[in-house]
Amino acid sequence: MGFLTASEIAKKWNISERSVRNYCQQGRVKGAELKGKTWIIPGDAEKPERIKSKAN
């Protein structure tokens, strides 16, 4: 199992790199680790479901 960066995962999941980093920081990506300033993410990690915001 290889590891990918947040930007590589963003392209794979078709979302922004910032969203990937947010998911990692929130603990929603299984196996993601912060090494220095770089998130390393297992290549087979699943994309987390979006959390629906509450309507006002």
All heavy atoms as atom14 arrays in JSON, in Angstrom:
{
  "sequence": "MGFLTASEIAKKWNISERSVRNYCQQGRVKGAELKGKTWIIPGDAEKPERIKSKAN",
  "atom14_mask": [
    [1, 1, 1, 1, 1, 1, 1, 1, 0, 0, 0, 0, 0, 0],
    [1, 1, 1, 1, 0, 0, 0, 0, 0, 0, 0, 0, 0, 0],
    [1, 1, 1, 1, 1, 1, 1, 1, 1, 1, 1, 0, 0, 0],
    [1, 1, 1, 1, 1, 1, 1, 1, 0, 0, 0, 0, 0, 0],
    [1, 1, 1, 1, 1, 1, 1, 0, 0, 0, 0, 0, 0, 0],
    [1, 1, 1, 1, 1, 0, 0, 0, 0, 0, 0, 0, 0, 0],
    [1, 1, 1, 1, 1, 1, 0, 0, 0, 0, 0, 0, 0, 0],
    [1, 1, 1, 1, 1, 1, 1, 1, 1, 0, 0, 0, 0, 0],
    [1, 1, 1, 1, 1, 1, 1, 1, 0, 0, 0, 0, 0, 0],
    [1, 1, 1, 1, 1, 0, 0, 0, 0, 0, 0, 0, 0, 0],
    [1, 1, 1, 1, 1, 1, 1, 1, 1, 0, 0, 0, 0, 0],
    [1, 1, 1, 1, 1, 1, 1, 1, 1, 0, 0, 0, 0, 0],
    [1, 1, 1, 1, 1, 1, 1, 1, 1, 1, 1, 1, 1, 1],
    [1, 1, 1, 1, 1, 1, 1, 1, 0, 0, 0, 0, 0, 0],
    [1, 1, 1, 1, 1, 1, 1, 1, 0, 0, 0, 0, 0, 0],
    [1, 1, 1, 1, 1, 1, 0, 0, 0, 0, 0, 0, 0, 0],
    [1, 1, 1, 1, 1, 1, 1, 1, 1, 0, 0, 0, 0, 0],
    [1, 1, 1, 1, 1, 1, 1, 1, 1, 1, 1, 0, 0, 0],
    [1, 1, 1, 1, 1, 1, 0, 0, 0, 0, 0, 0, 0, 0],
    [1, 1, 1, 1, 1, 1, 1, 0, 0, 0, 0, 0, 0, 0],
    [1, 1, 1, 1, 1, 1, 1, 1, 1, 1, 1, 0, 0, 0],
    [1, 1, 1, 1, 1, 1, 1, 1, 0, 0, 0, 0, 0, 0],
    [1, 1, 1, 1, 1, 1, 1, 1, 1, 1, 1, 1, 0, 0],
    [1, 1, 1, 1, 1, 1, 0, 0, 0, 0, 0, 0, 0, 0],
    [1, 1, 1, 1, 1, 1, 1, 1, 1, 0, 0, 0, 0, 0],
    [1, 1, 1, 1, 1, 1, 1, 1, 1, 0, 0, 0, 0, 0],
    [1, 1, 1, 1, 0, 0, 0, 0, 0, 0, 0, 0, 0, 0],
    [1, 1, 1, 1, 1, 1, 1, 1, 1, 1, 1, 0, 0, 0],
    [1, 1, 1, 1, 1, 1, 1, 0, 0, 0, 0, 0, 0, 0],
    [1, 1, 1, 1, 1, 1, 1, 1, 1, 0, 0, 0, 0, 0],
    [1, 1, 1, 1, 0, 0, 0, 0, 0, 0, 0, 0, 0, 0],
    [1, 1, 1, 1, 1, 0, 0, 0, 0, 0, 0, 0, 0, 0],
    [1, 1, 1, 1, 1, 1, 1, 1, 1, 0, 0, 0, 0, 0],
    [1, 1, 1, 1, 1, 1, 1, 1, 0, 0, 0, 0, 0, 0],
    [1, 1, 1, 1, 1, 1, 1, 1, 1, 0, 0, 0, 0, 0],
    [1, 1, 1, 1, 0, 0, 0, 0, 0, 0, 0, 0, 0, 0],
    [1, 1, 1, 1, 1, 1, 1, 1, 1, 0, 0, 0, 0, 0],
    [1, 1, 1, 1, 1, 1, 1, 0, 0, 0, 0, 0, 0, 0],
    [1, 1, 1, 1, 1, 1, 1, 1, 1, 1, 1, 1, 1, 1],
    [1, 1, 1, 1, 1, 1, 1, 1, 0, 0, 0, 0, 0, 0],
    [1, 1, 1, 1, 1, 1, 1, 1, 0, 0, 0, 0, 0, 0],
    [1, 1, 1, 1, 1, 1, 1, 0, 0, 0, 0, 0, 0, 0],
    [1, 1, 1, 1, 0, 0, 0, 0, 0, 0, 0, 0, 0, 0],
    [1, 1, 1, 1, 1, 1, 1, 1, 0, 0, 0, 0, 0, 0],
    [1, 1, 1, 1, 1, 0, 0, 0, 0, 0, 0, 0, 0, 0],
    [1, 1, 1, 1, 1, 1, 1, 1, 1, 0, 0, 0, 0, 0],
    [1, 1, 1, 1, 1, 1, 1, 1, 1, 0, 0, 0, 0, 0],
    [1, 1, 1, 1, 1, 1, 1, 0, 0, 0, 0, 0, 0, 0],
    [1, 1, 1, 1, 1, 1, 1, 1, 1, 0, 0, 0, 0, 0],
    [1, 1, 1, 1, 1, 1, 1, 1, 1, 1, 1, 0, 0, 0],
    [1, 1, 1, 1, 1, 1, 1, 1, 0, 0, 0, 0, 0, 0],
    [1, 1, 1, 1, 1, 1, 1, 1, 1, 0, 0, 0, 0, 0],
    [1, 1, 1, 1, 1, 1, 0, 0, 0, 0, 0, 0, 0, 0],
    [1, 1, 1, 1, 1, 1, 1, 1, 1, 0, 0, 0, 0, 0],
    [1, 1, 1, 1, 1, 0, 0, 0, 0, 0, 0, 0, 0, 0],
    [1, 1, 1, 1, 1, 1, 1, 1, 0, 0, 0, 0, 0, 0]
  ],
  "atom14_positions": [
    [[0.86, -1.18, 0.0], [0.0, 0.0, 0.0], [0.9, 1.23, 0.0], [1.71, 1.42, 0.88], [-0.9, -0.02, 1.23], [-1.65, 1.26, 1.47], [-2.73, 1.25, 2.91], [-1.55, 1.24, 4.23], [0.0, 0.0, 0.0], [0.0, 0.0, 0.0], [0.0, 0.0, 0.0], [0.0, 0.0, 0.0], [0.0, 0.0, 0.0], [0.0, 0.0, 0.0]],
    [[0.72, 2.1, -0.99], [1.5, 3.32, -1.07], [0.76, 4.49, -0.44], [-0.43, 4.42, -0.17], [0.0, 0.0, 0.0], [0.0, 0.0, 0.0], [0.0, 0.0, 0.0], [0.0, 0.0, 0.0], [0.0, 0.0, 0.0], [0.0, 0.0, 0.0], [0.0, 0.0, 0.0], [0.0, 0.0, 0.0], [0.0, 0.0, 0.0], [0.0, 0.0, 0.0]],
    [[1.51, 5.54, -0.22], [0.93, 6.75, 0.34], [0.93, 7.85, -0.7], [1.8, 7.91, -1.56], [1.71, 7.2, 1.58], [1.49, 6.32, 2.77], [2.28, 5.22, 3.0], [0.46, 6.59, 3.66], [2.08, 4.39, 4.09], [0.24, 5.77, 4.75], [1.05, 4.67, 4.98], [0.0, 0.0, 0.0], [0.0, 0.0, 0.0], [0.0, 0.0, 0.0]],
    [[-0.06, 8.74, -0.6], [-0.19, 9.88, -1.5], [-0.26, 11.16, -0.69], [-0.58, 11.14, 0.49], [-1.46, 9.73, -2.36], [-1.58, 8.48, -3.22], [-2.96, 8.41, -3.86], [-0.5, 8.44, -4.27], [0.0, 0.0, 0.0], [0.0, 0.0, 0.0], [0.0, 0.0, 0.0], [0.0, 0.0, 0.0], [0.0, 0.0, 0.0], [0.0, 0.0, 0.0]],
    [[0.02, 12.28, -1.35], [-0.08, 13.58, -0.71], [-1.52, 14.09, -0.81], [-2.34, 13.54, -1.55], [0.85, 14.61, -1.37], [0.42, 14.8, -2.72], [2.3, 14.14, -1.33], [0.0, 0.0, 0.0], [0.0, 0.0, 0.0], [0.0, 0.0, 0.0], [0.0, 0.0, 0.0], [0.0, 0.0, 0.0], [0.0, 0.0, 0.0], [0.0, 0.0, 0.0]],
    [[-1.81, 15.17, -0.1], [-3.14, 15.76, -0.14], [-3.5, 16.21, -1.55], [-4.64, 16.04, -1.99], [-3.23, 16.93, 0.84], [0.0, 0.0, 0.0], [0.0, 0.0, 0.0], [0.0, 0.0, 0.0], [0.0, 0.0, 0.0], [0.0, 0.0, 0.0], [0.0, 0.0, 0.0], [0.0, 0.0, 0.0], [0.0, 0.0, 0.0], [0.0, 0.0, 0.0]],
    [[-2.54, 16.76, -2.29], [-2.85, 17.22, -3.65], [-3.14, 16.04, -4.59], [-4.02, 16.13, -5.44], [-1.74, 18.1, -4.21], [-0.59, 17.37, -4.48], [0.0, 0.0, 0.0], [0.0, 0.0, 0.0], [0.0, 0.0, 0.0], [0.0, 0.0, 0.0], [0.0, 0.0, 0.0], [0.0, 0.0, 0.0], [0.0, 0.0, 0.0], [0.0, 0.0, 0.0]],
    [[-2.43, 14.94, -4.42], [-2.68, 13.75, -5.25], [-4.05, 13.14, -4.93], [-4.79, 12.74, -5.83], [-1.59, 12.71, -5.03], [-0.23, 13.14, -5.56], [0.91, 12.27, -5.11], [0.86, 11.71, -3.98], [1.88, 12.15, -5.89], [0.0, 0.0, 0.0], [0.0, 0.0, 0.0], [0.0, 0.0, 0.0], [0.0, 0.0, 0.0], [0.0, 0.0, 0.0]],
    [[-4.4, 13.11, -3.65], [-5.72, 12.6, -3.24], [-6.82, 13.52, -3.74], [-7.88, 13.07, -4.18], [-5.79, 12.42, -1.7], [-4.92, 11.24, -1.25], [-7.22, 12.24, -1.23], [-5.45, 9.87, -1.61], [0.0, 0.0, 0.0], [0.0, 0.0, 0.0], [0.0, 0.0, 0.0], [0.0, 0.0, 0.0], [0.0, 0.0, 0.0], [0.0, 0.0, 0.0]],
    [[-6.58, 14.83, -3.71], [-7.57, 15.8, -4.19], [-7.91, 15.54, -5.65], [-9.08, 15.57, -6.04], [-7.06, 17.22, -3.99], [0.0, 0.0, 0.0], [0.0, 0.0, 0.0], [0.0, 0.0, 0.0], [0.0, 0.0, 0.0], [0.0, 0.0, 0.0], [0.0, 0.0, 0.0], [0.0, 0.0, 0.0], [0.0, 0.0, 0.0], [0.0, 0.0, 0.0]],
    [[-6.89, 15.28, -6.45], [-7.13, 14.98, -7.87], [-7.89, 13.66, -8.02], [-8.81, 13.55, -8.83], [-5.81, 14.91, -8.62], [-5.15, 16.26, -8.79], [-3.8, 16.14, -9.45], [-3.09, 17.49, -9.43], [-1.7, 17.39, -9.86], [0.0, 0.0, 0.0], [0.0, 0.0, 0.0], [0.0, 0.0, 0.0], [0.0, 0.0, 0.0], [0.0, 0.0, 0.0]],
    [[-7.51, 12.66, -7.23], [-8.15, 11.35, -7.28], [-9.63, 11.44, -6.9], [-10.48, 10.82, -7.52], [-7.41, 10.39, -6.35], [-7.96, 8.99, -6.31], [-7.13, 8.12, -5.38], [-7.72, 6.72, -5.27], [-6.94, 5.88, -4.36], [0.0, 0.0, 0.0], [0.0, 0.0, 0.0], [0.0, 0.0, 0.0], [0.0, 0.0, 0.0], [0.0, 0.0, 0.0]],
    [[-9.92, 12.21, -5.84], [-11.29, 12.33, -5.34], [-12.08, 13.45, -6.03], [-13.26, 13.63, -5.77], [-11.28, 12.58, -3.83], [-10.85, 11.4, -3.02], [-10.68, 10.11, -3.42], [-10.52, 11.41, -1.63], [-10.27, 9.33, -2.37], [-10.17, 10.1, -1.25], [-10.49, 12.4, -0.66], [-9.8, 9.76, 0.04], [-10.12, 12.06, 0.63], [-9.79, 10.76, 0.98]],
    [[-11.41, 14.25, -6.87], [-12.03, 15.36, -7.58], [-12.62, 16.4, -6.63], [-13.76, 16.86, -6.78], [-13.1, 14.86, -8.56], [-13.44, 15.89, -9.6], [-12.61, 16.71, -9.97], [-14.67, 15.87, -10.06], [0.0, 0.0, 0.0], [0.0, 0.0, 0.0], [0.0, 0.0, 0.0], [0.0, 0.0, 0.0], [0.0, 0.0, 0.0], [0.0, 0.0, 0.0]],
    [[-11.83, 16.77, -5.6], [-12.2, 17.82, -4.67], [-10.97, 18.71, -4.45], [-9.89, 18.41, -4.95], [-12.7, 17.27, -3.3], [-11.61, 16.43, -2.62], [-13.98, 16.48, -3.48], [-11.99, 15.97, -1.22], [0.0, 0.0, 0.0], [0.0, 0.0, 0.0], [0.0, 0.0, 0.0], [0.0, 0.0, 0.0], [0.0, 0.0, 0.0], [0.0, 0.0, 0.0]],
    [[-11.12, 19.8, -3.7], [-10.0, 20.7, -3.48], [-9.0, 20.1, -2.48], [-9.37, 19.29, -1.62], [-10.49, 22.05, -2.96], [-10.95, 21.93, -1.63], [0.0, 0.0, 0.0], [0.0, 0.0, 0.0], [0.0, 0.0, 0.0], [0.0, 0.0, 0.0], [0.0, 0.0, 0.0], [0.0, 0.0, 0.0], [0.0, 0.0, 0.0], [0.0, 0.0, 0.0]],
    [[-7.77, 20.53, -2.61], [-6.73, 20.09, -1.67], [-7.06, 20.54, -0.26], [-6.82, 19.82, 0.71], [-5.38, 20.66, -2.11], [-4.23, 20.2, -1.27], [-2.89, 20.72, -1.76], [-2.8, 21.22, -2.89], [-1.93, 20.62, -0.98], [0.0, 0.0, 0.0], [0.0, 0.0, 0.0], [0.0, 0.0, 0.0], [0.0, 0.0, 0.0], [0.0, 0.0, 0.0]],
    [[-7.64, 21.73, -0.13], [-8.02, 22.24, 1.19], [-9.04, 21.32, 1.85], [-8.98, 21.07, 3.06], [-8.57, 23.66, 1.05], [-8.93, 24.3, 2.35], [-7.68, 24.59, 3.15], [-8.04, 25.02, 4.49], [-7.34, 24.75, 5.58], [-6.2, 24.11, 5.49], [-7.74, 25.16, 6.74], [0.0, 0.0, 0.0], [0.0, 0.0, 0.0], [0.0, 0.0, 0.0]],
    [[-10.0, 20.81, 1.08], [-11.0, 19.9, 1.64], [-10.34, 18.62, 2.14], [-10.69, 18.11, 3.21], [-12.06, 19.55, 0.59], [-12.83, 20.68, 0.28], [0.0, 0.0, 0.0], [0.0, 0.0, 0.0], [0.0, 0.0, 0.0], [0.0, 0.0, 0.0], [0.0, 0.0, 0.0], [0.0, 0.0, 0.0], [0.0, 0.0, 0.0], [0.0, 0.0, 0.0]],
    [[-9.37, 18.12, 1.39], [-8.65, 16.91, 1.81], [-7.93, 17.18, 3.13], [-8.01, 16.38, 4.06], [-7.65, 16.44, 0.74], [-6.8, 15.29, 1.25], [-8.36, 16.05, -0.53], [0.0, 0.0, 0.0], [0.0, 0.0, 0.0], [0.0, 0.0, 0.0], [0.0, 0.0, 0.0], [0.0, 0.0, 0.0], [0.0, 0.0, 0.0], [0.0, 0.0, 0.0]],
    [[-7.23, 18.31, 3.22], [-6.52, 18.64, 4.46], [-7.49, 18.8, 5.63], [-7.2, 18.37, 6.75], [-5.68, 19.91, 4.27], [-4.5, 19.7, 3.34], [-3.48, 20.83, 3.42], [-4.05, 22.15, 3.33], [-4.11, 22.88, 2.21], [-3.65, 22.41, 1.07], [-4.66, 24.09, 2.23], [0.0, 0.0, 0.0], [0.0, 0.0, 0.0], [0.0, 0.0, 0.0]],
    [[-8.67, 19.39, 5.38], [-9.68, 19.53, 6.43], [-10.16, 18.16, 6.9], [-10.29, 17.91, 8.1], [-10.87, 20.36, 5.95], [-10.57, 21.83, 5.88], [-9.63, 22.32, 6.51], [-11.35, 22.55, 5.09], [0.0, 0.0, 0.0], [0.0, 0.0, 0.0], [0.0, 0.0, 0.0], [0.0, 0.0, 0.0], [0.0, 0.0, 0.0], [0.0, 0.0, 0.0]],
    [[-10.46, 17.26, 5.95], [-10.89, 15.91, 6.31], [-9.83, 15.22, 7.17], [-10.15, 14.57, 8.16], [-11.16, 15.06, 5.07], [-12.41, 15.4, 4.29], [-12.47, 15.18, 2.92], [-13.54, 15.92, 4.91], [-13.62, 15.46, 2.19], [-14.69, 16.21, 4.19], [-14.73, 15.98, 2.84], [-15.86, 16.25, 2.12], [0.0, 0.0, 0.0], [0.0, 0.0, 0.0]],
    [[-8.57, 15.36, 6.78], [-7.48, 14.73, 7.54], [-7.39, 15.31, 8.94], [-7.27, 14.58, 9.93], [-6.16, 14.91, 6.81], [-6.03, 14.01, 5.26], [0.0, 0.0, 0.0], [0.0, 0.0, 0.0], [0.0, 0.0, 0.0], [0.0, 0.0, 0.0], [0.0, 0.0, 0.0], [0.0, 0.0, 0.0], [0.0, 0.0, 0.0], [0.0, 0.0, 0.0]],
    [[-7.45, 16.63, 9.02], [-7.32, 17.3, 10.32], [-8.47, 16.94, 11.26], [-8.29, 16.83, 12.46], [-7.27, 18.82, 10.1], [-6.81, 19.59, 11.31], [-7.89, 20.51, 11.84], [-8.87, 20.81, 11.17], [-7.71, 20.93, 13.05], [0.0, 0.0, 0.0], [0.0, 0.0, 0.0], [0.0, 0.0, 0.0], [0.0, 0.0, 0.0], [0.0, 0.0, 0.0]],
    [[-9.64, 16.68, 10.69], [-10.81, 16.3, 11.48], [-10.81, 14.82, 11.83], [-11.71, 14.34, 12.53], [-12.09, 16.63, 10.7], [-12.31, 18.11, 10.5], [-13.38, 18.4, 9.46], [-13.99, 17.5, 8.88], [-13.61, 19.67, 9.2], [0.0, 0.0, 0.0], [0.0, 0.0, 0.0], [0.0, 0.0, 0.0], [0.0, 0.0, 0.0], [0.0, 0.0, 0.0]],
    [[-9.82, 14.07, 11.32], [-9.73, 12.65, 11.62], [-10.69, 11.8, 10.82], [-11.0, 10.66, 11.21], [0.0, 0.0, 0.0], [0.0, 0.0, 0.0], [0.0, 0.0, 0.0], [0.0, 0.0, 0.0], [0.0, 0.0, 0.0], [0.0, 0.0, 0.0], [0.0, 0.0, 0.0], [0.0, 0.0, 0.0], [0.0, 0.0, 0.0], [0.0, 0.0, 0.0]],
    [[-11.15, 12.29, 9.67], [-12.15, 11.59, 8.88], [-11.54, 10.71, 7.79], [-12.27, 9.99, 7.11], [-13.12, 12.59, 8.28], [-13.89, 13.33, 9.39], [-14.8, 14.39, 8.86], [-15.75, 13.84, 7.91], [-16.39, 14.59, 7.01], [-16.18, 15.87, 6.94], [-17.23, 14.04, 6.18], [0.0, 0.0, 0.0], [0.0, 0.0, 0.0], [0.0, 0.0, 0.0]],
    [[-10.21, 10.76, 7.61], [-9.54, 9.92, 6.61], [-8.72, 8.88, 7.37], [-7.73, 9.21, 8.03], [-8.64, 10.75, 5.67], [-7.97, 9.85, 4.65], [-9.44, 11.84, 4.98], [0.0, 0.0, 0.0], [0.0, 0.0, 0.0], [0.0, 0.0, 0.0], [0.0, 0.0, 0.0], [0.0, 0.0, 0.0], [0.0, 0.0, 0.0], [0.0, 0.0, 0.0]],
    [[-9.13, 7.64, 7.27], [-8.47, 6.55, 8.01], [-7.03, 6.36, 7.51], [-6.79, 6.26, 6.31], [-9.26, 5.25, 7.81], [-8.77, 4.12, 8.66], [-9.65, 2.91, 8.49], [-9.1, 1.76, 9.32], [-9.92, 0.56, 9.17], [0.0, 0.0, 0.0], [0.0, 0.0, 0.0], [0.0, 0.0, 0.0], [0.0, 0.0, 0.0], [0.0, 0.0, 0.0]],
    [[-6.09, 6.36, 8.45], [-4.7, 6.12, 8.12], [-3.9, 7.34, 7.75], [-2.7, 7.25, 7.51], [0.0, 0.0, 0.0], [0.0, 0.0, 0.0], [0.0, 0.0, 0.0], [0.0, 0.0, 0.0], [0.0, 0.0, 0.0], [0.0, 0.0, 0.0], [0.0, 0.0, 0.0], [0.0, 0.0, 0.0], [0.0, 0.0, 0.0], [0.0, 0.0, 0.0]],
    [[-4.53, 8.52, 7.66], [-3.81, 9.74, 7.3], [-2.92, 10.19, 8.47], [-3.33, 10.13, 9.63], [-4.79, 10.85, 6.95], [0.0, 0.0, 0.0], [0.0, 0.0, 0.0], [0.0, 0.0, 0.0], [0.0, 0.0, 0.0], [0.0, 0.0, 0.0], [0.0, 0.0, 0.0], [0.0, 0.0, 0.0], [0.0, 0.0, 0.0], [0.0, 0.0, 0.0]],
    [[-1.7, 10.6, 8.14], [-0.75, 11.06, 9.15], [-0.11, 12.37, 8.71], [0.16, 12.56, 7.53], [0.37, 10.04, 9.34], [-0.08, 8.72, 9.89], [1.08, 7.76, 10.07], [2.22, 8.22, 10.25], [0.84, 6.55, 10.0], [0.0, 0.0, 0.0], [0.0, 0.0, 0.0], [0.0, 0.0, 0.0], [0.0, 0.0, 0.0], [0.0, 0.0, 0.0]],
    [[0.13, 13.24, 9.68], [0.8, 14.49, 9.4], [2.29, 14.32, 9.66], [2.71, 14.01, 10.78], [0.23, 15.6, 10.29], [0.71, 17.02, 10.03], [0.37, 17.45, 8.61], [0.08, 17.98, 11.03], [0.0, 0.0, 0.0], [0.0, 0.0, 0.0], [0.0, 0.0, 0.0], [0.0, 0.0, 0.0], [0.0, 0.0, 0.0], [0.0, 0.0, 0.0]],
    [[3.09, 14.48, 8.62], [4.55, 14.39, 8.72], [5.1, 15.77, 8.44], [5.09, 16.23, 7.3], [5.12, 13.39, 7.7], [4.66, 11.97, 7.92], [5.29, 11.38, 9.15], [4.89, 9.92, 9.27], [5.38, 9.29, 10.45], [0.0, 0.0, 0.0], [0.0, 0.0, 0.0], [0.0, 0.0, 0.0], [0.0, 0.0, 0.0], [0.0, 0.0, 0.0]],
    [[5.53, 16.47, 9.49], [5.95, 17.85, 9.33], [4.74, 18.69, 8.98], [3.8, 18.78, 9.76], [0.0, 0.0, 0.0], [0.0, 0.0, 0.0], [0.0, 0.0, 0.0], [0.0, 0.0, 0.0], [0.0, 0.0, 0.0], [0.0, 0.0, 0.0], [0.0, 0.0, 0.0], [0.0, 0.0, 0.0], [0.0, 0.0, 0.0], [0.0, 0.0, 0.0]],
    [[4.72, 19.26, 7.79], [3.58, 20.04, 7.32], [2.81, 19.33, 6.21], [1.93, 19.91, 5.59], [4.06, 21.4, 6.8], [4.63, 22.29, 7.87], [5.02, 23.63, 7.28], [5.58, 24.54, 8.36], [5.94, 25.85, 7.81], [0.0, 0.0, 0.0], [0.0, 0.0, 0.0], [0.0, 0.0, 0.0], [0.0, 0.0, 0.0], [0.0, 0.0, 0.0]],
    [[3.14, 18.07, 5.94], [2.55, 17.33, 4.83], [1.7, 16.17, 5.32], [2.15, 15.36, 6.12], [3.66, 16.79, 3.9], [4.48, 17.87, 3.48], [3.08, 16.09, 2.7], [0.0, 0.0, 0.0], [0.0, 0.0, 0.0], [0.0, 0.0, 0.0], [0.0, 0.0, 0.0], [0.0, 0.0, 0.0], [0.0, 0.0, 0.0], [0.0, 0.0, 0.0]],
    [[0.47, 16.1, 4.81], [-0.38, 14.95, 5.1], [-0.01, 13.82, 4.16], [0.09, 14.04, 2.95], [-1.86, 15.3, 4.91], [-2.42, 16.1, 6.04], [-2.64, 17.44, 6.04], [-2.82, 15.62, 7.31], [-3.15, 17.83, 7.25], [-3.28, 16.72, 8.05], [-2.85, 14.36, 7.91], [-3.75, 16.6, 9.35], [-3.32, 14.25, 9.21], [-3.76, 15.36, 9.92]],
    [[0.23, 12.64, 4.72], [0.42, 11.45, 3.89], [-0.79, 10.56, 4.12], [-1.21, 10.33, 5.26], [1.75, 10.72, 4.17], [1.87, 10.29, 5.63], [2.93, 11.57, 3.75], [3.0, 9.32, 5.86], [0.0, 0.0, 0.0], [0.0, 0.0, 0.0], [0.0, 0.0, 0.0], [0.0, 0.0, 0.0], [0.0, 0.0, 0.0], [0.0, 0.0, 0.0]],
    [[-1.37, 10.11, 3.01], [-2.65, 9.43, 3.04], [-2.53, 8.11, 2.29], [-1.98, 8.09, 1.19], [-3.72, 10.32, 2.38], [-3.75, 11.7, 3.07], [-5.09, 9.66, 2.41], [-4.36, 12.8, 2.25], [0.0, 0.0, 0.0], [0.0, 0.0, 0.0], [0.0, 0.0, 0.0], [0.0, 0.0, 0.0], [0.0, 0.0, 0.0], [0.0, 0.0, 0.0]],
    [[-3.02, 7.01, 2.86], [-2.96, 5.74, 2.15], [-3.65, 5.86, 0.79], [-4.72, 6.48, 0.68], [-3.72, 4.77, 3.05], [-3.67, 5.4, 4.41], [-3.65, 6.88, 4.18], [0.0, 0.0, 0.0], [0.0, 0.0, 0.0], [0.0, 0.0, 0.0], [0.0, 0.0, 0.0], [0.0, 0.0, 0.0], [0.0, 0.0, 0.0], [0.0, 0.0, 0.0]],
    [[-3.05, 5.29, -0.24], [-3.59, 5.37, -1.58], [-4.97, 4.75, -1.73], [-5.74, 5.13, -2.6], [0.0, 0.0, 0.0], [0.0, 0.0, 0.0], [0.0, 0.0, 0.0], [0.0, 0.0, 0.0], [0.0, 0.0, 0.0], [0.0, 0.0, 0.0], [0.0, 0.0, 0.0], [0.0, 0.0, 0.0], [0.0, 0.0, 0.0], [0.0, 0.0, 0.0]],
    [[-5.31, 3.81, -0.83], [-6.61, 3.15, -0.91], [-7.63, 3.74, 0.06], [-8.68, 3.15, 0.29], [-6.47, 1.65, -0.68], [-5.9, 1.31, 0.69], [-5.48, 2.23, 1.42], [-5.86, 0.12, 1.02], [0.0, 0.0, 0.0], [0.0, 0.0, 0.0], [0.0, 0.0, 0.0], [0.0, 0.0, 0.0], [0.0, 0.0, 0.0], [0.0, 0.0, 0.0]],
    [[-7.33, 4.93, 0.63], [-8.25, 5.57, 1.58], [-9.56, 5.93, 0.87], [-9.56, 6.3, -0.29], [-7.61, 6.82, 2.17], [0.0, 0.0, 0.0], [0.0, 0.0, 0.0], [0.0, 0.0, 0.0], [0.0, 0.0, 0.0], [0.0, 0.0, 0.0], [0.0, 0.0, 0.0], [0.0, 0.0, 0.0], [0.0, 0.0, 0.0], [0.0, 0.0, 0.0]],
    [[-10.65, 5.83, 1.61], [-11.97, 6.14, 1.08], [-12.29, 7.62, 1.32], [-11.94, 8.18, 2.36], [-13.02, 5.29, 1.78], [-12.78, 3.81, 1.67], [-13.72, 3.14, 0.71], [-14.78, 3.7, 0.43], [-13.38, 2.05, 0.25], [0.0, 0.0, 0.0], [0.0, 0.0, 0.0], [0.0, 0.0, 0.0], [0.0, 0.0, 0.0], [0.0, 0.0, 0.0]],
    [[-12.96, 8.22, 0.36], [-13.38, 9.62, 0.49], [-14.51, 9.69, 1.52], [-15.5, 8.98, 1.41], [-13.87, 10.14, -0.85], [-14.37, 11.57, -0.81], [-14.87, 12.0, -2.18], [-15.51, 13.35, -2.14], [-16.11, 13.7, -3.43], [0.0, 0.0, 0.0], [0.0, 0.0, 0.0], [0.0, 0.0, 0.0], [0.0, 0.0, 0.0], [0.0, 0.0, 0.0]],
    [[-14.37, 10.55, 2.55], [-15.43, 10.68, 3.56], [-16.7, 11.3, 2.96], [-16.63, 12.08, 2.0], [-14.84, 11.61, 4.61], [-13.41, 11.74, 4.29], [-13.22, 11.38, 2.87], [0.0, 0.0, 0.0], [0.0, 0.0, 0.0], [0.0, 0.0, 0.0], [0.0, 0.0, 0.0], [0.0, 0.0, 0.0], [0.0, 0.0, 0.0], [0.0, 0.0, 0.0]],
    [[-17.82, 10.96, 3.53], [-19.08, 11.58, 3.12], [-19.11, 13.02, 3.62], [-18.56, 13.34, 4.67], [-20.26, 10.81, 3.74], [-20.42, 9.4, 3.23], [-20.86, 9.36, 1.78], [-21.68, 10.2, 1.36], [-20.36, 8.49, 1.04], [0.0, 0.0, 0.0], [0.0, 0.0, 0.0], [0.0, 0.0, 0.0], [0.0, 0.0, 0.0], [0.0, 0.0, 0.0]],
    [[-19.76, 13.88, 2.84], [-19.92, 15.28, 3.26], [-20.9, 15.34, 4.41], [-21.89, 14.6, 4.46], [-20.45, 16.12, 2.11], [-19.41, 16.38, 1.05], [-19.89, 17.36, 0.04], [-20.14, 18.65, 0.68], [-20.68, 19.7, 0.08], [-21.05, 19.62, -1.17], [-20.87, 20.81, 0.74], [0.0, 0.0, 0.0], [0.0, 0.0, 0.0], [0.0, 0.0, 0.0]],
    [[-20.66, 16.25, 5.33], [-21.58, 16.49, 6.42], [-22.53, 17.58, 5.96], [-22.11, 18.67, 5.57], [-20.84, 16.92, 7.71], [-19.92, 15.8, 8.17], [-21.84, 17.31, 8.8], [-19.05, 16.17, 9.34], [0.0, 0.0, 0.0], [0.0, 0.0, 0.0], [0.0, 0.0, 0.0], [0.0, 0.0, 0.0], [0.0, 0.0, 0.0], [0.0, 0.0, 0.0]],
    [[-23.81, 17.28, 5.99], [-24.8, 18.27, 5.56], [-24.93, 19.37, 6.6], [-25.01, 19.1, 7.79], [-26.15, 17.59, 5.34], [-26.13, 16.59, 4.22], [-27.47, 15.96, 4.02], [-27.4, 14.91, 2.92], [-28.66, 14.22, 2.72], [0.0, 0.0, 0.0], [0.0, 0.0, 0.0], [0.0, 0.0, 0.0], [0.0, 0.0, 0.0], [0.0, 0.0, 0.0]],
    [[-24.93, 20.61, 6.13], [-25.09, 21.72, 7.06], [-26.57, 21.9, 7.4], [-27.45, 21.54, 6.62], [-24.52, 23.0, 6.44], [-25.23, 23.33, 5.28], [0.0, 0.0, 0.0], [0.0, 0.0, 0.0], [0.0, 0.0, 0.0], [0.0, 0.0, 0.0], [0.0, 0.0, 0.0], [0.0, 0.0, 0.0], [0.0, 0.0, 0.0], [0.0, 0.0, 0.0]],
    [[-26.81, 22.45, 8.57], [-28.17, 22.67, 9.01], [-28.73, 23.9, 8.32], [-28.08, 24.93, 8.23], [-28.22, 22.86, 10.52], [-27.8, 21.63, 11.29], [-27.85, 21.87, 12.76], [-27.37, 20.64, 13.52], [-27.33, 20.85, 14.95], [0.0, 0.0, 0.0], [0.0, 0.0, 0.0], [0.0, 0.0, 0.0], [0.0, 0.0, 0.0], [0.0, 0.0, 0.0]],
    [[-29.96, 23.81, 7.85], [-30.62, 24.96, 7.23], [-31.14, 25.88, 8.33], [-31.66, 25.43, 9.36], [-31.77, 24.5, 6.35], [0.0, 0.0, 0.0], [0.0, 0.0, 0.0], [0.0, 0.0, 0.0], [0.0, 0.0, 0.0], [0.0, 0.0, 0.0], [0.0, 0.0, 0.0], [0.0, 0.0, 0.0], [0.0, 0.0, 0.0], [0.0, 0.0, 0.0]],
    [[-31.0, 27.17, 8.12], [-31.47, 28.14, 9.12], [-32.91, 28.44, 8.93], [-33.49, 28.55, 7.99], [-30.65, 29.42, 9.05], [-29.23, 29.18, 9.54], [-29.01, 28.3, 10.35], [-28.3, 29.96, 9.05], [0.0, 0.0, 0.0], [0.0, 0.0, 0.0], [0.0, 0.0, 0.0], [0.0, 0.0, 0.0], [0.0, 0.0, 0.0], [0.0, 0.0, 0.0]]
  ]
}
